[in-house]
Amino acid sequence: MLRELHISGLGVIDDLDLEVHPGLTVLTGETGAGKTMVTVGLSLTLGARGSASLVREGAKAARVQARFDAPSDAGEWAEDGEVVLARTVGADGKSSARIGGQIATASAMAGLGAGLVEVHGQHQAQRLLATTTQTAFLDRFVGDAHLVALAAYRDVFDRLRDARITAERLREAARDRERELDLLAYQVREIEAIAPVPGETELLEAEEARLSHVERLIEEAGSAEDVLTGDEGAVDDLGAAANAVESAATLDPAVSGLAERARGLAAEASELARDLRDYREGLAADPARLQEVRERVQALKALRRKYGETDADVVGFLDEAGRRLATLTTADDRLAELAAEIEILAAEAGERAARVTRGRADAGPALAAAIGAELEELGMPGAALEVVLETLPEPGPSGAERVELRLSAGPGQSALPLAKAASGGELSRTMLACRSVLADLDEVPTLVFDEVDAGIGGRAGLAVGRRLARLARDRQVLVVTHLPQIACFADRHVRIRKDEGTATIEVLDDHERVLELSRMLAGLDGSEAAEGHAEELLTEAERVKAGA
């Protein structure tokens, strides 16, 4: 819901703040006072195109900010449960947009704003002009059982589309499949012939280094062993040292720790000497094994150059190639399965689409009659609406046809698509008629109507006012109007005046509302008859809103 609107430097508006409440807010004022500039400013924050012609003379830029309750999909744009849309249009024509203080594009602003506000008037009733909206409108009118049938059709349609896409991809790949099969088979055979094991290359390289220097290793191990166990070797010396320290420990217990360490060194040296001897004796020149290791290492490295940096990578490539090979070898079987599946799904989709079509065809005349009756009440005598089902070349996600609403704006006029048949005011009233017939057309929380009173008066104005008041029970509704018969239904009445070329606003109290409505009725101030009529209108409006 819109909470606050601030506009500066826009047309006749120098600086204006408007707090917007729930319910029906009506904006009135003399022609040219700046009422429409309020809706223009709001539209700018919703991503509408801006131009330098909108900037107030003498101002550097037009600036508009709108504060809303944050919708569920606002994401990071929201802060403290609110979202602020800001738009600047410079006198040079350049514009900028911000959402929640962050730089944004006008398209991002429009995407977010579409779920916040719907503006009707000045040819801005674009949602109703889209055939997707008109199709969804009829579907909702048909009822819940129809919506369930539509959802079931969409489920089958999605599965049918996915199966067809998969089959087409398999067919497109058929030309390259044999070549890929040959390559994969060769790669699998090459890797399986070597049968690498993760980490094998590193272990073999260590073995190769040992076998390549076996004589040197035997010599070095023997030298170390001689140092430890030869005449007056380290083992004997450390043993003698340990005996001496242990003897001292019998005389001085404080030396016992040193004796323990000395005995440990002697034991470690003796064990080291044995290990060196075992290592030396285990070494032996083996040219055949060395050659075998070298050949194996080269074979593994050849695989790694082709299929991965490590042995594990090569094994992983083999696994993936095996899976791909299995997929390709069974592609023909899969195509046959898909063909059978597509045939079944196509038949089911046809049956479900036919059910959806019947629901729409049966409900179309009732919808047309209901909206036609509303249009008659809303000041469009003789207007008629046709609900046309146009068969699509191929069924789509919404069925085998699209819905188009065609309007005949008066007796003898051809029924044309709404965009061609209706003026801005007629579009606004048509949208109001649609919402009167089906209150839950969508979940947009704020509706703005400008020009909804174009070409109507008295009785039709009251009918429009009653329906706007009914809409405002569940939505926030803003209306720019010249008709007192509409303005009398306001929950909040805002008057816009132009003093010395600058627009100002004021929220009217009960007495001021009477004076403003009397001015709208009589075209002059101070008419007692007009004031009496204004009071009658307010009383009637309150009675209607109270449900009497």
Phi, psi and omega in degrees: 000140177288129180255321186206144178228127177239129181230137174216144175067028182244113179055235181277000181268120175274304179204121188217134174239131180228118172272131184247132183254170173297168178087205185260117175252127181247135176249123179232170179156169180297156175302132180086001182288338178119014182299312183293334178298333177295315179289328176296316178299316178298319180297327177299321179288348179260011175097008180294155180294137177246155179217162182297335181295342179281341186285134180299140180301128180093347180270149178282332182198157170263132182232135180225135174229136178231130181252126184236157162295134185289130175286168184295335183262017182290332177059228185287349178289338186275152175211126181055038176075011180228162174222137182245124176256128182230138181224138177234131175237117183279161177296341176272003178093348180283143181229160177219158182225145176221142174236121182059032180083354181261141178298135182217171176265160178296328179291322176295321177296318179294321179298317178287319183293334181299331178268000183255316187219143172238122184254129177239128181132156182053037179062038181251011179276053188293328183300318181289338182283340182284132180296332177296321177293318181295321177296314179296326179297311179297318181300318179293323180295323182300318176129175186296319181299322178293319179297324176296316178297322178294318179297321178295319177298315182299323178298313179294319179301315180298318179292322177295316179298315180297319180295319179294320179296316180298316180296319180296320178296321178295320179293319179297328182277352185299323182295327181264356187294317182296319179295319179292324177300316179298315181296313181297319180299318178297316181296319179295315179298319183297316182287318180296330178295325178274326179052061181293155176238134180309130179083000185293318183302315181297319179295319180291324178296323176294319179294321179299317179298320180293315181291328181291336184237034187296321180297316180297318181296320178297318181296315182292320179295320178296319179298316180296322180294320178298320180299325183277323190241358179289182177305131183053038179284174185296328182295314179295318181296318180292327176295317179297319180297320180295320180297319182295317181292322178296324177297318179296327182292336177289336179267329182223104182303338180296342183270356186300325179295320178293323180297320180295319179294319180297318179294325178294319178297318180297317179294319180295319179296319179295319180292321178298319179298319179294318180295321178296321179295317179297318179298315181296317182291336178279347179277136177204140178295132180217079183303324181294315179295321179299316179296320179298316180296316181299318180295321179295317179299317180296319179297317179295319180293327177296319176296318182295328178295331183267322197237357178163161183283336183231167176300321179298322178297319179296317178297320177297319177300318179300315180299314181294318178298322178297318179294317180296320179298319179295321179296315183292322182290340179254012184298318180297320177297319180295321178298319179296318177298317181295321180299317178293319180295319181296320179298316180294314181295322180297319178295317180295318179298321178298317180295316182291322178296320179297322178296318178296317180299316180299318179299317180292316182296320180292324185272342184305309181299323179294320177296315180300318180293319181295316180290322178300319178296320178295318181297323177300314180293330184270018172089026176236068183298136179082356178290144179220146180243136174248138174254108186254132174259115179258118181293132180276151176304321177224137177304143180241191182300335182259006177125193184270000181212166171244154182258135176231126175271126179241134187247131166256109189288348180190172181304134177081354180270141180292148176281120182234158173307147187308319184299332183262337189265337192244143171281178179301315180293321179293322176298318179299316180289326177296319178295321178296322178295317179299317181289331177291323179287322184224096187296326185264044178304322175199187184248020178296124188281338185234127178243135180238127179240122173233138183078005181297341181262008183297124174078014179234170178207199181004260188298316179296324178298319177297320179297318177297316180299317179300318182288325175296318179296323178294317177300322185288354175293327183243351182230162169270125184236129174245133183227129170260123186213156171253354187265125176295332180294337174268316184299332184293343181273001186295140166277336178214122185251121181245127179255136178246127179240157174240113178247118179053043174083005182236132181279139174229158180233155172209142177273127188271141171274183186301315181293317181295329177295319178300315181295319181292318179295322179294323176297319180293328180285312189261343183077012179207161181269151170085012180277115180295323179296318180293323179295321177297317178296320179299317179296323176297317180298316181295320179296316180296319180296318179295322179296317180294316182293331178282353177088012181287000000 
